[in-house]
């Protein structure tokens, strides 16, 4: 874990605290302490003028060059310009909690997951398509009622318009389309614990799904699933947003023990993680990140100031759009004492908002 960039308070565990006098354990503590240092390559693009939005899913409408955001707190959809100004696309209350969204640029719709409040109130869980130009709900694919609670989470869209969605609590992947009668089960497995981020591979026939045990590769036709192989010194667990880009996977790993955005470099078969490039880590000032998109050689992603829940209450929660350059990594450096092959080096910890340093 130390080699993979993880930082945990090991001495807080009574079972491990008794190892404090062991020099090997002391070396691990020092490595994890070093892992706390920010790797601050990202810059803040703007602060959105919509406090309390609490966006979980974001994507880009490339035709209009506007960011589309879904609100988990209000159930609305908004679009934002890169100066932070927002416009309402779908009013609050039309959807339940929006966990994930994904733009289909060909059919000019944005797909969003809509979840009930857990108390049986509001509309049933569904995957909803909203016109990007009209703001109209053009399709609603409801999940059949069941006894077990569900959380429709993130989405991926293939070039032919097929939509795949993760269901987190049951470890499932569902699919639908504009013309489909409803949601169809592709896969349910205990090998997908807390299924979350999802993306399609380059050919559109492979899915990558992030979950609590790592990342799985799934065949979209058969539903066959396998975990990505992870060599020693790499940590693939804890990803929220997940994105395919030029044969690599970009992952928003937002768990407290690593709190970073990484790029996983894969082998030619797309079945093994070879190395990890840290794009940004432990953003100065504290931010909660969940999802993003690639544009012009950069990864853009959301940031909720102060983490979740917001310290001043939801109405004071501030949301930012940040960006970090992707770039090509150098050749893998020699392994350090713990076998780490991470490619990023800590940079200056300052960040900027519209050209001004942040406090």
N, C-alpha and C positions, 0 to 999 in steps of 0.2 A: 504493500500500500504506500509506503514512503517513497518507493521508486516511481510509483505511478502518480505522484503529485498530491496525494491525499494528506490531509492534516487533521488529526484527531487528538483529543485530550486523553491520552492513554493512562496517565497517572490517576485520572478520576475513577478508573476501574479498580476496585479492591484486589481483584485477581492479578492485575498487572502491576499495581503499585509496589508490590514486594520485590519486583525486579529492578527497582530504581538503582540499586548498587551495581548492577551488572553493566560493564562497559559497552557491551553490544546493544543493550536496551537504551543506554544513554545516547548512543550514536543514532538510533532510530528516532528518539525524541528530538535530537538536534535537526535531523533531516526533516521531520514533520514541521518543526518550527520554521525552518527555511521555506517550506512550502506555503506558509501563510503570507509570504511577501507578495504584493500585487504584481501582476504582469500586465501593465496598463498600456496597451496599444490602442485601445478603443477611445474614440472621442464622441462627445455628445453632440448630436446634430441639432436637436431642438427639444423644448419642453412643450408637451401638448397643452392646448388651452381648454382641456376638458378634465378637471379634477374629479376624482372618484370613479373614473371609468373602469379601472381595474382590468386592463386587457390581458387576456391569457393567450389568445391566438392573433397573429398578425400576418399579412401577406401584402403583395404589391399588385395593383392594377397597372400594368405596364403601359397600356394605351394612354391612360390619363396621368401616369407618373404620380399616382396618389397611393398612400398606404391605407390598407383596409384593416380595421381593428374590430374585434368582437369583445363585448363587455361581459365578464362573468357575474358582475354585481347587478347590472341593470337589464341585461338581455337585449341590448341594442347593438347596432352596427354603425360605425362611423368611418369616414375617410379623412385622411390628414395630408396636408401638403408638408413639404420639408421645412417650412417656416413655423410649423407647430399649429397652424390654424386648422380647425376641424369642421366637417359638415356631417349632418346626420344622414345616414343611408336608410336605416330601418329604426323606427322609434322604439323607445324603451317599452318593455312589456309584451312585445310581439313574440319574443323568444324567451326560453328559460335561460339558465346560465350558459353562456357561450364559452366552451372550453377550447375549441379549435376552429379555424377557418382556412379555406384554401380557394384561391381564385382559379377558375377555368377560363383562360383568356380567349379560347376559341368560341365558346358558347356565351361569353359575356355574362357569367354568373359567378357569384361567390357562394361556396358551400359552407355551412356553419353547423356545428353540433349544438343542440338545444337540450338542456337538462332540467329536470324538476328540482325543487328545493330540498328534496329528501323527506318532506313531510306529506307528500301526496298532493301538494298544491300546484296549480298551474298546469300548463299543457304537458302531455306525456313526452318522454324523451324522443327526439327525432333528429334527422339530418335534413336541413332545409337549404334550398337554393334560392338566392335573392338576385334579381337583375341588377347588374352593376350600373346601368344607365337609368333604369326606371325606379329602383328601390322596391319593386313588387316581389312578393313571394311567388315564385313560379313553380316550385315543387316542395312537397313536404313528405318525407318518408319516415313514418312513425315506427318506433320499436314496439313489437307486440308486448302487451302487458305480461309481467311475470311476478313471482313472489319475491325474487331476489332483487336488491337494489342494483342499479346500473349507473355507469358514468361513460357517456359517449365523449371521447376525448379529442384526438387529432385526426386529420384527414390527409389523403393523398389523391391526386387526380391524374389519370393516365391520358395520353394524347387522344384516345378514342372516346373520352368522356366518362369512363368508369371511375367511380369514387370508392375508395377504401377508407374505412374508419375503424379506429381502435376502441374497444370497450374495456375499460381499465379493471373494473372490479371482478369480472369473470375471466379475464385474460383471453379476449376474443378479437377477431378481425371480421368485420362485416363489409358488404359491398352493395352498391346501388348505382343508378344512373338517372338521367332526367326522365327517360321513358320507362324505367323499371317500375313494377308495381309496388315494390317495398324494399326492405332491407333483407339481404340474404346472408346467411352465415357462411363465411369461408373457412374459418378455423377457430376452434376453442381449445385451449391447451393449458395445463399447469406449467408448461415450459415458457409461458408468456406472463409471468407474474407482474401485475400492475402495468399492463401494456399501455404505452403512451405515444411518443413521437413515431411518425410513420412517413416513409418516402418511397418513391419508385426508383428502381435502378435505371441505367441508361437506356435499356431496350424496352422498358415498360412492362416486362413480364416478370419482374422480380420486385418484391417488397422488402424493405428493411424496417424492422419494428424495434424500438427501444423499450426496454422493460427493466425490472428490478434486478434481473440476473445478467444483463448485458444487452446485446443486440442480436436479433434473429434475422435470417434471410428466408423468405417465403416465396414459393412458386405461386403465381397468381392463378394458374390453371388447376393444379392438383391440390394446392394447400400444403404441400410438403414443406417442412420447416427444419432449419438447422441453425444452431448458434454460430455466430462468427467466432473463429478461433482467435484467441488473444494470447500473445506471447508473454512471458514473465516481464514485469515492469510496465505493463499497460493496464489501464482501468477503463472499462467501457460501460460500467453501470451508471445509473442515475441520470440518464439523458431525458430531457423533456422534448424540445424541438429537435428534429432530425431531418437532414437535407442531403440529397445526392448532388455532387458537383464535380464534374470532370474526373470521374472514377474514384472520388473520395467521399467521405461522409463528414458533414459538419454537424456537430452535436452541441446543444446547450445543456451542459451538465450543471444543474442548479442546486444540487444537494449541498448542505453546509460543509461537508467534508472535502469537497473540491471546488465548487463555486467557480466554474470556468466555462469558456467556449473553446472547443477544440476541433481540429480537423484530423480525422482518421484516414491514413493512407493505406489503401487495400492492395492485395495482390491482384494479378490479372483476372483471376476467376471471381473476384469480389467476395471471397469466402473467408479471408484472413486479414486481420489488422496487422500491418507491418510496423507502423510507428505512429506517434501522436505529435501533432504540432499544436501547441497552446497558442491560441489567437489572443485571448484575454482572460485574466483570472483575478478574482477577488477585487472587483472594481473599487477604487478608492471612494470612501464615503458610504459604501454599502448600497447595493442594488439587488433586486430580485429580477432575474431574466427568465424568459420562458421560450419564446419563439422568434423567428425572423425570416429573412429572405436574402438571396444573393442578387446584387446589382452592380454592374460596372466594376468588377474585380473586388468588391467589398461585401462583407456580410453586415446587414442592418438588423438590429434586434431591439426589443423593448426593454425598458428598465423601470422598475417601480422603486422609487426612492425610499430608503429605510427598511426595505423588505416587507414581508407580509406577516401579520396584518399591519397596516400603516399605523405608525405610532400616534398620530393625531386624529385618528378616526378616518373612515372612508371618504368623507367629504373633503378632507385635506390631502388625500393621497395624490402624489404628483407622479406623472408618467413621462418618461423620456424616450426618444428614439436615439440610438447610438449606432456607430459604425466602426468597423475594424477592417483594415486591408487584409486580403487573403494572402497574396504573394505566393511565391514558390519557396519551399523550405530548402535549406542547404543540405548537403549530403549528411546522412546520419552521423553524429559525433560519436566518439568512443564512449562506451558505457562508463558511468561513474561507479562508485563503490557499491551502490545498491542496484546496479544493472539498468538504470534509467536511460532511455533513448529519446527523451523529450527534446524538442527542437527549439523551443523558445528560450530567450534569455530575458531576465527582468529588465524592464525599461523604466524611464522616469514615471513617477506616480501621479503627475498632474493630469487633469483633464480640462476640457474647455467647453463652454457653452456659447455658441454664436461668436466665437473669437475671444471671449472673456474667460479668464481663469475662474474655476468654481471655488468657492470657499472650502 
